[in-house]
Amino acid sequence: MSAAVADALDLLAAARQCLDARDPDTKVALTRHHAAQQRAGRLLLPASPPPPEPIRMPGRPPRPRLVHPRELPRRGLGSDEGRAAFLHAIAHIELNAIDLAWDAVYRFRGLPDAFYADWVAIADDEARHFVLLRDRLRAFGRDYGDFDAHNGLWEMCEKTAHDGLARMALVPRVLEARGLDVTPGMIVKLRALGDDATADILEIILREEIPHVAAGSRWFRWYCARDGIDPEPRFRALLADYARTVLHGPFNLDARAAAGFSAEELAALQAVAQG
């Protein structure tokens, strides 16, 4: 699509265009373009949009093959193949994160302008992260699609399509926040192996994911305040209803506190993970 035609879109149509793009390069290019347009004030919300269409799988390339997480082989970081598989897994998460951010923009209507600005900016960051990881993966002679992957992030997106409060609680604050827990240890291992190039990329992603998770915290609490809901009990209930099988400790308590988790919420995470 030409820039002139793309510029004629409103924000919801732009979000849908990014969601529907099947080719990762196209998804990234559209995301970067539309995010720049939104920052410049040239991509606006329509005055009276129709309801969002039912959630469906976003555009995906033919590969990678999506399998159950149990079918993914465990590989160490000590070999080039192991590091390539690790990079592929993280790149897959970042590609999903582009769609998760755009789906929040597209699906949840009638919210403050700051909500949409946050999630467009996050989509833009995730697109940049995907490119960094894919370029590094190519340095190992592999490319995105060369390894199997799973669909857990998008499955939680589908489960929370009906409820913006649940989406903010569970996708950024549970699934995506897992990166805050595991990435510091991966950075240490990679530096010990002499792979500073990969570790440097993870440092960037870790630093920028804290404000992404914080956006989930901020809008979860906004929904709770709007609806007169006490956030801590609701977060505990959502964890029990949706997240028992996906919560694994230990947790990076300092990073999660910086991303807006209260002491009560951190305790709830630990209790559910241990239960």
Buried (B, 14 or more C-beta within 10 A) or exposed (E): BEEEEBBEBBBBBBBBBBBBBEEBEBBBBBBBBBBEBBEEEEBBBEEEBEEBEEBEEBBBBEEBEBEEEEEBEEBEBEEEBBBBBBBBBBBBBBBBBBBBBBBBBBBBBEBEEEBBBBBBBBBBBBBBBBBBBBEBBEBBEBBBBBBBBBBBBBEBBBBBBEBBBBBBBBBBBBBBBBBBBBBBEBBEBBBEBEBEEBBBBBBEBBEBBBBBBBBBBBBBBBBBEEEEBEBBEBBBEBBEEBBEEBBEEEBBBEBBEBBBBBEEBBEBBBEBBEE
